[in-house]
Amino acid sequence: MSDSTQSADNAAELTTNHPGRNASAENLPARPSPLDDGIDEPVPAQELALPATTATAVSEGSEQQLPDRASQPVYYHHAGRSQLCANASAEFFDDNSPRIRRDIIRVIAQYLDGQGYTSTKVTLYDEANVKQQHENNYISDVVRLRAAVLDGEWGEVDRICSSAYLKDKKHILYKVYKQQYLELIEDNESQKAFATLNKYLKPLESQQSFQGEFRDLCYLLTTKSIQDAPAFRNWDGIASSREKLAEYLQNILEFEIVGRESEHQHLRPNRLVTLLRQAVAYQIQSCQYRSEAIPLVPTLLTDYAPVVVPNTERLTFSGHMGNVKCTAYVGMYGRYVASGSSDNTIRIWDTETAECAAVLRGHTSRIWDICVDSTGSTLISASGDSTVKIWDIRDLHKPQCTATVATDNGGDVYSVSLNPLESHIIMAGYDRTIRLYDRVTGRVVQTFHGHDLSIAQAVPNPLGNLIISGAKDQTIRFWDIMSGTCVKSLRSHLGEVTSVATNDSGMLLLSSSKDNSNRLWDLRSLKRLRRYKGHQNTSKNFIRSSFIGDSLVVGGSEDGMVYIWDRESTKIVQRLDGHQGIVYDARWNPKQGLLCSASDDWTLKTWWFDPSSPEAPSQ
C-alpha cells in the first residue's frame, strides 16, 4: 500500500461494492495475464520427497524383504476429528515433581550406559548431586535453612549459606538474599537494603528468575512501595513471601527424600527409546492424515507431520466486512484460526465448522498483522491506528484487550511478532522503526533504526538473538537484539520487500518482494539459494509467503491464487484457485494438516489434501 494514501484507502475499502460479496461470478473482472518471465507448470505431487509407502505384509519368520519405504510414494486418507488424540498437556504430570525429575535422570542415565557412555553417566549423576554420601548432610542443611527463613533469623541464614553443602547453591542464595532485601525495603531500611543489594545480590545477578528482575530490584530503592515495581506487583507481604520461599526449599527436600524411593523401583530396559516411540506413535495417531503404511520418521527434533500438498478447498469463512489482510492459527494445535481485516476487527473461527467464535473490537483502523502465542491464550494485533493491542483470548466468549501499545511517531503498524521465549513483542511499520516491547514490564526496551522507508515485516530468528526485517527500501536487515545495531544488510530484490520468514531450524530465510519473486536465503552464509516465481506481486499490496514443513513454500498472489512451490526445485506443485480477489497471506498448520489463506474478497479459506481430487489442476 502506498504510504501517502493509507487513510483514504482505509475508508474507501469499507464503502466500495466488493465483487466478492455483491457481484456474481460471471460479472467479475478477468484475472490478470501471466507475467512475461514465464510461469512454471505445476509438477505432480508424487515427485516430492514424501515419507513412507504401503509396506508389503510379512509374516513372522519370513525371509521376504520389506520394500524401501523412503523411496516409494505414500497414500493418505483423512483421520477425522473423532480419531484425534488429546492434546499434550502439563496436567498429565508435574515436570517439577521431585519424583519425576529423578525418574528422568535415571532414564537418561540408563540410555547413556547402554550406549557405552559410562563416564558421561557418572558425570550426569555427579552434576545431579544424587550421590548417597552427600544426601544426609544436604537434607539437614536445607531443614535448618528453611526454619531460619520462616523465623526471619537472617544471621543464622548467613551462617548456614556460608558453610552448608547446597546443590545449586548460587540459585538458592539469590532467592534467600532477595527475600532479605525485600523485607528491608518493606521496613524502610534503605541503607541496609542498599548494602545487601551490592554485597550479596549484585554478584548473583546471573541467577535472576527472569530478564530484568535485578533491574526492578534496584528500582525498589526509589519507590514508595514494593508493588510499584512491575516485577513485584503481586507482592503480598513478608509472611506470605517467606512461606513461598520455604515451600521452594521444601520442594528441594522432597526431591531428595522422595527420590530415594524411586531409586529402588525397577527400570525397564530401553526405557528412553520406548518412551520416544510412544511419543512418535501419539504424534502419528493425532495427525489429520493417515498413511496406509507405518511412516518412517526422519527426526525426533520436530513433531511428525506428513508432507502433503493441499489440493482442495475445505471451508470458506465469511463474516468480515472488508478485505482480510492476515491470518494466524490459535495455538500450536490450530483448532481455531484468527483473521485481521480492513473492517477494523479480528475474528476467531472454528476450523471444523467455519463458525465465528469471537470478534475482537477496539482498533479504529485496518488490521495489518496478528500473531498468537504457542498456548493460544494471547493474541497480538497491529493496526493502522498506530497501536498494537494485546488480547486475552482464553475465554472466547469474553475476549479482553489487556494492553494497548501506542507508537511514538504515529503511522500504521504493519508487523507484529513474538520472540521465541514469547516474553517480548516485536513491532514495526510506517515510521521505519522496530520496537522491542517487554511484556513483563510493559515498556519498550529497545528500538532499531536504519531503514530508509517503512518496514513491512520484522521477525526474530529461532535463537532469539537477531531480528530480521524487510522494508520498502528493498533491503533485508539483520539486527542484534541486545545492542540494537544493524549487523548486516541485503539488497537483492528489485522491488519492495513485503515479507520475511524463517524455517523451524533457523537455517533458511524466505523473503517476498514486489519484483514478482520469493527468494530463499542461507542464513549462515547469507547467500541466495533459490528464486520462486509464477505468482504476481507488483502492486501496492503486502503479499506474504511462508514455509510448509521442510520441503514446500507457499505464498499469495494478486491473481487470486495460492501458490505452492517445491523448495528445492522451485517448481510450482500446486495452484489453489478459489478466491475472487488478491490473496494476501497463507499459513500452514501441521497439526491440523490445513492451509489457511486470507484474501481481498473478504473471506478466509482452508485447504487440505483430498486423495480423490486431482493433485494438480489442469491449466
N, C-alpha and C positions, 0 to 999 in steps of 0.2 A: 504494500500500500504506500502511496506517496505520503511523505511526512507532512507536507503542507496542506493536504486535503483530508486529513483523518477525521476532523469533526464533521465536515459536510457529508462525507461518505457515511458516517455513522448514522446520521439522521435519514439519509436517502435510502439506506438498505431496509429500514423498517417501514418505509412508506411505499416502496416500489411493489407493483404487482409482480410477484415472483412466479416464474413459469412452473416451478416445481409444485406450486400449490394452486394456481389459478388458470392454468392452461392445460389443454390436452396434449398428449404426447405427439399428436400429428402436427400441432402448431409450434412445436419447439424449433429453435434455430438449428441448422445443421451443425454437426461437430466440425471443429477446425481440421483442416487437412494436415496430414503428416508432414514433419519437417523435411527439408531438403537433404539433411545429413543422413537420412536413412533410418528406418525403424526395423530392428531385428525381428525376424519372425519367431513366434513362440516355439520352444522346443518341448517335446513330450516330457512330462514329469518323471517318466521312468529313467531318463538319463541322469537324474540327480543321484548323488550318493546317498541312498536310503538304507536304513538298517535292515535287519534280517528278513528272511523269507519263510515260506512254508517249508518246514522240515519233514523229511521222509520218516515215517514212524519206524522205529527199530525196536524189536523185542529184546528183552534182557538176554545177554549171552550171544546175540547175533554178531557176526563179523562185518555186516554191512556198514559202510561208512556214511556218516551224515554229510549232507552237502555243505559246502562252504557258505555259511549264512550271509557273510558280508558281501558276497559277490552276486547275490540274486535279488530280484525285485521283491517288494513286500506288499501285501494286500491288507487294507484296513477296513474296519467297519465301526459304526458308532456304538459306544457303550451305553449311552443313555444315562440320564441324571440319576435314576434309581440305583444304578450299579456303582456310583462313585463312592469311595470310602470317605470316612470322616476326616476333616482337616486335622493335620498335626497340631496339637495344642499343648501349651505349657501345663495344662491341667492333668495331663496323663501321668507326669511325675515331676517332682521338685528337683531341678538340677542343682539346687543349693543344699539339698539334703546331705548331711554327712555320710549317710549310708550309700547314697547314690554316687557321691564323689569318690568314695573309697572303692566302690564297685568298678567305676570307670578306670581307675588306676590299675586295678587288678586285671581287667580285661586287656588293657593296652600292654601291660607287662607280660601277660601270657602270650600275646601275639609276638612281641619282641623276642621272647625266649624261644618260641617256635621257629622264628626266622634266623636264629643264631646270633641275635644282638644281645648277648648276655651282659656285657659291660654296660650297654645302654639301659638295660632293665635295672641293673643295680643303681645306676645314676638316677633313674626315674624314682626309685624308692627313696634314694637318699635325698633328692630335692623335694619330694613329697613329705619328707620327715616322718616316716612311719616306722622307723627303727624302734624296736621294743625297748632298748636301754634308755631312750630319752622320754618315753611316754609318762612314766610316773612323775618325774620331776616337772615335766611340762604341765600336766594336769594340776599339780599342786600350785604352780606359779600362777596359772590362769584363775584358779579359785581364789587365791589371795588378791589378785588384781581386781577381779570382779567385785569382791566385797569392799575393797578400798574405794572403788569408783562409786558404788552405791552410797557409801558413807561420806563421800567427799573428802577423804583423807589424802590430799594431794602429796603430802610429804611421803607417805607410805607408797603411793603410786610411783613417785620418782625412784624410791629405793628398789622397788620390785622391777621396774623397767630397766634400771641400770645394771641389775645383776642377774635377772631371770633368763632362762633359756626359752625364748619365744620364737615360734615359727612365724615367718612373715613379720618380723619384729618391727620393721620400719612402718608398715601399714598400721599396725596396732598402736605404735607410738603416736602416729599422726592423729588417729582418732581420739586417743586419750588426751593429747595436748590440745586438740581442737575443742574438746569438751571443757577443759580447764580454762581455755581462752574465752569461750563464750560465757562461762559463768562469771569471769572477771568483768566482761563487758556488761553483763546484766546487772552486776553490783556496782557499776560505775567506777571500777578500779582501773582507770585508763592507763596509768603508769605501769602497773603490774601486767596489764594486758599487752602493752607495747613490748615490755621485756620478754614475755612469753612468746609473742609473735616472732621477735628477732632471734631469740636464743634457741627455741625449740621447733617452731613451725616452719620458719624460712628454710632451714636445711632439709626439711622433709617435703618441700613444695611438690616434688615429683609424685608424691603419694596422694595428691588431692583426688577426691572422688569423681570430679568431672572438671573439664577445662573451664577455668575462670573462677573456681571456688576460692583459691587463695587470694585472688584479686578482691573478691567480696569480703573475705575476712579482714583484709587491710581497710576496706571501705567502712567497716563497722566502727573504726576508731573515730570517724567523723559524724556518725549518725546518732540520733536520739534514742533509737530503739533497734533491737536486732532485726525485727521484721522489716525495717527499711531497706535492707539489702535484698536484692532479688532472689539470691540463692537460699535465703533463710526466712522467707515469708511465712513458712509453716512452723516456725519455732513456737513451741507451746510451753516453755518454762523449763527450769533447771531439773526438777524432779522427773518430768517425762523424758527429757533428753538423757538423763543418767540411766533411766530404765532401758532406753533403746540401746545405749552403749553396753549395758550389762547383758542385754539379750544377744548382742553381737558376740560378746565374749562367751556367753553360754553356748552359742552355736559351735564355737571352736571346741568347747569341752565335749559336746555331743559328737563332733566329728571323731574325736579320739576314743570316747567310751563306746559309742555305738559301732564305730568302725572295727573294734576288736571282735565283735560278734560276727561280722561278715567275713573276717579272715578265716573262720573255721567252716564256712559253707563251701560245699563242693562247687568247683568251677568246671563247667562242661568244656570239652575240647573244642578248639577253634571258635571260641565264643564271639570274638570280634567279627570274623568273616561271616558267621551265621547271622549276626545282627545286621550286617551290611546287606546280605542277601535278602533278609526280610524287609529291609527298608526299600530296596530296589523293587521287590515284588509289590510292596504297597504302592510305590510310585506308578508302576505299570498298571496295577489294578485300578487306581484312581484316575488314570488318564482318560481323556474323552474318546480316544481312538484305541481300538484293539487290533492287533495283528493276528494273522492266522497261525503264526509260529511264535515261539519264545524269542523276543528280540535280543540282539547282542548289545549290551550296554558298554560303550567305549570308555566311559569315565565315571568316577564317583564324585568329581568335584562339582558337578551340577546335577540337578534333578533330571530324571529321564523325561524326555519329550520327543516323540517321534517326528521325523521331518516329513510333514505333509504339505502339499501345495493347495491352498484353498481354491476351489473352483466353482462354488455355488453360493448364491445369496441365501442366507438363512432367515434373517429377520430385518425389518425396517422399523426404525424408532422415530416416530413423528410426534411433534408437540412444540418444538421451538418455533418462534415467530420471526426468525432471521437466520442468516447462514450460520453454520456450525463450524467454528474455527479450529477446535481442538477436541481431543478425546483422551481419556486415561482410564485404565481399569482400576477398580477399587480393591486394593489389597492384592496380594500375590496370587490368590485363588480366583479372582476375577468373576465372582458371582454377579457383581454389579459393574456397570461401566458409567463413567461420568462424561459429560459434554459441556463445552462452553460456547456461547453463541453471541451474535451481534444483537440479540434481543435483551442483552444485559443480564441474563440468568445462566446459572449452571443447573443442569438436570442430571439426576442419577436414575439409571434404568436397570431393570431386572433383565439379565441377558437370556433368561429362559423364556420370558413371556413378552418382552419388549414394552412392558408397562413402566410408566414413570413412577419411581418410588419416592422421589423427593425433588423439590425445586428450591434452589438457594437464591434468594433475592437480597440485594444490598448494593451492588455495583450500579453506577449511574452511566456507564458506557459499556461498549462491547467487551467480551471476554476473549483475550488473545491466547492465553495458555493456562493449563491446570496441571497439577501433579497431586498424587496421593501417596501417603506413606505405606510401608510394607504391611502394616496391620490393617489398613483400611479404615482407620479411625479418624484420620485428619486429611482434609482436602485443602489445597492452597491454590488460589486463583490470582491471575494477573490481568489487569483491565486497562482500558483506555481512559479511565478516570484518574490515572496516576497513582493508583493504590494496588497493594497486594492484600488480600484478605485470607485469614486462616479460619477454617470451619471445622467444628466438631461434628462428625457425621456418624458417630457410634449409634445414635438412635435416629434412624431415617425418618421417623415420624416427627421428630423435633430437632432438626439440624440447627446449629447455632454458630454464628460468627463470633469467635473468641478474641480476635485481634485484627486490627487494620493497620497496615504499614504504608505510610504516605512517602513518596519520593520528594526530595528537597526541591528539585528544579522543575517538577511537573512533567507532562508529556506521557504518552502511552507507555505502559509496561508490557513488553512483548513476550517476555520469557520468565518462567519461574521453575525451579527445580530444587531438590533436596540433596545435601551431601550424603555420602554413603552411610554415615552414622545417624543421619536424619536429625541431627542436632542444630543444623544451620540451613537457612533458605538462601538460595542464590537467585537474585532478580536482576533483570537488565531490560533496557528499552530505548526509547526515543532520545533520552538525554545523554547517550553514549557512555553511560556509567554502569558498571557492575557493582552490586552491593551484596555483602555477606551479612545476613541477619541472624543473630543468636536467638534461638527460640527460648532458651532458659532465662536469659537476662532481659529479653525483649528490646534489644537495640542493635543497630548496625555496628559491626565490629571491624569491618574492613571495606574499603572501596577500591575499585580498579579503573584507572583512566588510561586511555591511549587510542581508542578507536576514533576515526575521523567522522563517522556517520553513525546513525542509530544501530543498535545491536539487535539482531533478530532472535538469537538464542544463545544461552550460556549454560553449560552443563559441567559437572565435576567428572574427573576421571575416577575409575573404580577404587583407586587407592585413597582418594580424597585430598591429595596434596596439590592438585592442579585444577584450575578452571579453564575450560576450553570454550571460546566464544566465536561466533560467526556474525558478520555485520554487513551493512550496505556498502561499506568501503571496499568490498570484495576480498577482505582478509579474514583469515582464521588466526586467532591469537591464543597463546598459552600463558597463563598467569600463575605465579607462585602464590599459594593461598596465604602463606604466612607474611611475606614481605609486601605483597600487593603489586609486585613488578611484573612486567611482561617479559617472559624469558625466551619467547620465540614467536615469530610471525610468518605465516604462509600466505603467499599471493600467487595462486594458480588459476582460480576461477576467473572467467571473463565477465561475470555478472555479479550482482549482489548475492551474498551467501544468505540463504533463507533458513537453514537448519544445520545442526551438528549433533552427532550421536556416537557413543562408543559401544562396542560389543561387551559382553559379560566379562571376558578375560581382561579387558583393558588394553589389548594389543592393537586394536584396529579402530579407526575413526572414519565415520561416514559423513560426508557433507553434501548439501544440496545448494544449487545456485540457479539464478535466472539466466544462465547460459545454456539451459536445456540439458544439464548433466548433473548426475550424482557421482561423487568421487570417493574412492576408498583409499585410506592412508595407513601406512605402518607407523604406529605411534612411537616405536623405538628409534627408527631411522628418520621419521618424518618424510618419507618418500611416498609419492603417489603410486598406488598399485593397480587400480582398476578405474574405469570410467563407464558409467551406466547411462544409456541414452535410449530414446524412443518415446519418452513422455514429453510433455510440454510444460515449461516453467519459464516464462519470459515476462509476464505482466506484473501488475502491482501486488500480487498475492504472495502470501507466505506458504509455499508448498514444501512439505516436510517429508523426510524419509527416515527409515529405521531398519533394524535387523530383525529377521525371523530366524532364530536359532543361530547356528554357525554357518549355514550354507545358503541362506537366501537374504535378499534385500528387497524391501517394499517401500513404495512411495506413492504420493498422489500425483495428479496431473490436471492441467487446465482443460483437457479434452473430456473430463468426466469419468475417467477410468482409474482403477487402482492397478499399478504395475508391480509385478514381482519378477526379480532377476535372479539368476544363479550367481552366487557371489564370485565364484572362480572364473567361469567362462564369460560372464557379463551378458549372457543371452537372456532374453525375455522368456520366462517359463509360463507366465500367465498374465492375461489382461482380464480384470474383473469389470464387466460392464453392467451398470445398473443405476448409477446416479444420473441425475439430469442437470448437473452443474459441476463446477470445479470441485475436485477432491483435494482438500487441504492437508489432511492428516490420515494416517493409517497405523494402527497399533496391534501387535500380536500378543496374545496371552497363551503361553504354552500349557498351562494347567487346563484351560477350557478348550484349547485347540481352536480358538476363534480369532479371526482378524476383524477389527472394527475400523470403519472408515467414516470420516466426517466431511460433509460436503456443503457447497453453496446452495444446494436445493432444500436446505432447512432440515435435513434428515441425517441420522446415523444409519449405517447398515453393518450387519455382521455377516461374515463369510466363513464357510467351512469346507472341508473336503467331503465330497459325496462320491463314493465309488461307482454309483450308477450314472453319473454325469460325465460328459467328455472332459478329459484332463486339460485340454487347451481348446479355446473356441476357434471355430473356423474364421478365416479372415476374408 
